[in-house]
Amino acid sequence: MRRLSLLLFLLLGATALVSAADWPQFRGPAANGQSPETGIFKAWKTHPPRGLWNVTLSDNGYSGPSVANGKLFVIDHQGKQDVVCAFDAATGRSLWRFPYSEPLNNNYGYARATPSVSAGKVVTVSRSGQVFCLDAGTGHKLWSVNMVSAYGGKRPMWDYSMSALIDGSKVILVPGGAGAAVVAVDLATGHTLWKGGGSDPASYATPVKATINGRAQYVIFTAAGLLGVDAGSGARVWSFPWKTDSDVNAAAPLVIGNTVYITSDYGHGCALVQVNGSSAKQLWAKRGNASMQAHFSSPIYYNGYIYGTGEPDNLMCLDPKTGALKWVTTGFEKGGIITADGTIIALAGRSGNLVMAALTPKGYQELGRVSALGGQSWTAPILANGRLYIRNQHTLACYAVK
């Protein structure tokens, strides 16, 4: 009996140390790039991720995958059509496909947005501004709206790239139209709930939900800079100018208390902005090689420090209180990262190497790397239910990490 009790204790204890979660939207379950999963393999030099399946993609692009309720969703492109695809997340078996006409030509590939999944619905955004809401089980279209024709939106130079943010019964979009920098539509019907945020033109970053100074709001990184809009009405609460040479503000802003960290490429660097009611001011800014210059890969805030990639090919950690770099390593180009179970999981943008490192400000500590799909890999990996999903321009693959 004592042996049986000990065995049950060990088994239950081991189970308690392992957790799993879906990845239903851009940047994961909490939209912050962090996975709550535990119990993943960390000694990649001796126990590297094990390939489970892969499927061919033909979009030459960067749409991120999402996983919910056993299904994986991603946007592909074939001929003159985008195709929203659903696969069995465990096996890669195709479940359904939803094609729609996408008139734009190849411009660094096709779709860039990550499908957003909630309440049995999948919401996608195309480069031309077409927004579709589909039944997650069948792929049947529930509603659609065009951000250009409905809201006077103007496509950025490299087209719409942000993902939809689902916040309860609302879908938050960034058309960049006159009086419609930001809009909220009803998740069930697609009907417009409000238009607001002023008339800033759209850039490429996905909206972020936050509570700042006790007020629920959406933080939007537009072509003109950073702004906060009231979550209930869309009224602009505050703004902060941040304009790059090419109007590229693509990395998601990080809300840290009542401050917001932003980073952009084209020599612009990074900054920390203090929000106080209806005003915002810069606390510090760093430019050039002494800064994080994220082209589009979004950084992560964890336990008092910021981790991310930036030009020319750095992976780095910095202190948000001052902007001082804690460590920098090279070889990651425009790759994306996530964090999980005390680790950084990064996909090197040029080589496609899949890398695990310790999540610590004390210095870069690599735990292992594998040669995965290879080639240009600008889409961040995702982790869902013990499986790591990565893609390059031509292939989507699944690896076991437990």
N, C-alpha and C positions, 0 to 999 in steps of 0.2 A: 504493500500500500504506500509505503514511503517513497519507493522508486516511482510508482505511478503518479503520486502527487508531485514529485519533483519533475517528472516528464511533462505533466500538464502545465506546471508553472513555467517551465522553459518554453513550451510551445506557445502558451498565451503571452508570455513576455516577449517572445520574438515577433508574434503577430502585432503586438502593441507598438513595436519599433518600426513597423512598416505601414505607410499610408499611401493612398492613391487618390488621384483627382482627375477630372476632365480638364480640357483646355479649350473653353468654348468661344473664345474671342481673341482679338489681337492682344498680345502680351499676357495671356493667361487668365486664370480664374479671378484674380483681383486686378487685372489690367495693369500690372506693375512689373511684368517680366519675371516674377518669382513663382516657382512651383512649391506647393506645400508638401509635396511627396517626400517621404523618407525611405530609407532602406535600399537606396540604389547602390550599384557597384561603384566603388571609388578607386580601386586599384586597377586602373585600365591597362597598366603594363602587363599584368598577369591575367586579368579578367576583362578584356575589352568588350565593348558592346557587340552583341551577336545579331547579325542580319536576319530578319524574319521575312520581309517581302519588299518588292519595289514595283512601281508602275511607271510607264513612260508618259511624259508630258510633252505637249507640242507647242506650248505658248511662248517658249524662249523668254519667260518672264519670271516674276517674283512673288506671285500671290502666296501668302502664308497659309498653311493648313490650320484647321481648328478641329477639335474632337469633342463630341458630346453624345452621351447615351449609346456608346458603342459604334458610332459612325464618325468617319473623317470626312471633312468637307474642304474642297479647294476649287479654285477657278482656273480652268484650262482654256485653250483657244485652238480652234480648228477651222481652217479656211477663212471665212469672213464672220465667224461666230465665236463668241465666248461660250464656254460650257461650264456650268456649275456642276461639279461632280461629287457624288457621295460614294464612299467606299466603306466596307467593313473594316473597322479600325484594327482588328486582330489579324485579318487574313489578306487585306488588300482587294477583296472581291468587290467588283463594281455593283452598286445597289441601284442607283438611278443617275440620270444625266438631264440637265436642263439647259438647252442651247438657246441663245438669243443673238440677234444681229448686233455686231459691234463694228461700226463703220470705219474706225480709225485704223491707220496702217501701223505696222511695227514701229515702235518708238521705245527702244530699250525693252523689247518684248511687249507683252500685252497686259493683262490684269496685274495689279499690284496689291489690291486690298485683301484682307483676311475675312472670310465669312464670319459673321457674328450670329451666335445661336442662343436662343432663349425661348422658353415656353412653347417648344415644339416648332419653332420657326427659325429660318435661316435668312439673314439679310446680307446682301452683297452689293458692292459698288463697282461700277465699271469705269474705265479710263475716260469715257465720254460723258460720264455723269449719270448713267442709268442705274437706278436703285431697284432691286427686286427683293420681295419677301416671298419665300417659298415654304411649303410644308416640309419639315425636316424628315418626315417619314416617307413621303412619296415624291418630292420634288415638284409637286403641283404649285403653279403660281397663285399666290393669294392677292398680291397687289404689286404695283410698280409706280415709280415716279421718276421724272427726269429733272435733275437739278438745274439744267440749263434752261429748258422751256418753262418749267414751273416756277423757278425762283430767280431767273435772270442770271444764273451763275455763269462765271467765265472760267473755262478750263485753264489751269496753269500751263506753263511752257511744256512741261513733261506730263501733262494730263493729270486727272484726278487719281490720287494714290492712297488717300486716307481710307480707313475702314469706318464703318458705321459703329457708333456707340449705342448699345441698347441699355437703357436705364429704366428698369421696371417696365411700364407700359409705353414708354417713349423711345423713339429712335432719333438720335442726334446726328445731324449731317452738317457739312460745311460747304455750301454751294459757292460762297463768295459773291453773292449778288447784291444789288442795291437794296439796302435795308434788310438784307438777308445774308449777312456774313455767316450766320448760324441759323438752322431751323430745327424744330422738333416736329416729328410726325407720329401719329398713333401707330403702335406696333400691330394692332389688330386690323386696322383699315387703311393705313397710309395717308389718312387725312391730316392736313396741316394743323398743328396745335398752336404754334407761334413762330414768328420770324423775328430775328433780332440781331444784336451784336454790332449794329452799324453796317457799314458797307465795305469793310476790308476785303480785298481780293483773297481768294483761297490760296494756300500753299499746299503742303503735302502731309502734314502731321495729323494723326488721329486725335479727336477731342478727348479730354480727361475730365472725369467727374471728381470733385473735391469739395471739402468744406473748409473755407478760409475765413478766419475771423468770425466763426460761428455761422456763416452763410453758405448754403448749398449753391454751388455754381459749376459751370463748365469752363475749363481753361482751354483756350483755343490758340494755336500757334499759326497765325496767318502770314501772308506775304509781307504785311506791314509791321508785324510784331506780335506781341503777346496780349491777350485780353481775357477778362473774366466776364461771363454773362450769368445772370440770375437763372437758377435751374427751373424756377417756376414760370417765369415770364419771358426770358430771353433778353431782358434789358441789360445793356452794357453796364457793368459795375466799375471796372477799372481797365486801364490799358497801359502798355509799355512799348515804346518803339524799338524794333530790332529788325533791320532790313539788310539783307545781303545783296551782293552785286547781281545775283541771278534770281532773287526772290525765293530762294530755297530754304525754308524752315521746315524740315521734314522729321526730325527726331521728336518723339513725344516729350512734352515738358514733364518735369518731375516736381510734384508738389511736396514740400517738406515743411510741415507745420503751416505757418503763414508766409512762407517764402516759396518761390518757384525757380527751379534751375532750368536753364535753357542752353542748348548747344547747336551750332551750325557750322557748316564748312565754308568754303570760299574765303578763307582767311579771317573769318569772323570770330571763331573761338567759342567761349562760353561765359555765362554770367549767372549770378544769383540775384533775384529780384524780391524785394520786400513789399508785401501787399498790406496796406493799412486802410481799411474801408474802401473809399473810392479812389485812392491814390496808390501808385506803385513807384518805387525808386530802386535804383541799382545799388546793391551793397558792394559788389566787386565784379570785375570782368577780367578775363585773361584772353590773350590772343596768341596766335602763332604756335610754335613748338612747345611753349610752356602751358598749353591749354588742351582741352578736349575739343577737337573739331569734328563732330559727328556729321558725316554727309547725310545719312538718313537712318542709321541704326540707333535705336533708342537705348539710352543708358538706364541703369538700375540703381536705386538707392537701397542700401541694406546696412542696418546696424551702425548708422552714423557716417557711412562713406558711400561714394558714388563710383560705380564700375561701368566701363563702356569702351567702345572702339572709336577711333577717330583718325583723321588723316595725319600722315600719309598711310601708315599701316599699323597703328598702335592699338594695343589693349592696355588699359590703364586704370588706376585707382586714384581718386582725388578726395580731398577734404572739403566738403561744401561750406564749411565755415569761412575758409580763406581762399579756396581755389587751388591751394598748393597740391602738387602731385605727390602721391605717396610712392607710387612705382609705375614704371612704363616698360612694356616689352613689345617687340615688333613681330611682324609676320602675319597680321590679321586683316590688313587692307580694309575693305568695307563690310566685313563679316558682322554677324549679329550674335548676341549672347542672351542666355537666360541664367538664372541661379536656381539651385535645388540642393537641399540637404547639405548645406555648408560648402557647396562647390559652385564654380563658374563653368558652364558648358558653352563653348564657343565654336562657331563654324567659321574658319578662316575664309575670307572673301575670295581670294585669288586661287589658293591651292585646293580649297574644299576640305582641308583637314579638319577633323572633329577633335576638339581639345577639351580636356578637363583640367581645371586648376583650382587651388584652394581659394575659398572666398574669405580673404583676409587682407587687411591693409598693410601687413608686415612685410610684404614683398611677394613677387610673382613666384608661385610654387606650383609647377606643373605636375599633375598626377598621372598624366598619360595622354596619348593621342593616337588616333587611327586614321589611316587613309580611307576615307569613305567614298563619296561619289566622285570627288575630284572636280576640277574646273570651277568656273565662276559660281560662287555660292553666296549670294547677297541676302538671302532670307534667313532670319534667325530660326534656330531649331525650336521645337516645342516638346514638352514632356507630358504624357497623359497615361495614367494607369500602368506605370512601369515600362512604357514604351517611348522611345525617343524617335521623333519624326523629323527628317531633314529633306531638303530639296536643293537641286541646282537648277540650271535652266531647262534640263531635259528629263529629269527623273525625280520622283518622290519615293523615299525609302523609309522603312520602319526597322528599328533596332531594339532589342531587349536590353534593358539596363538593370534588371532585377533577376 
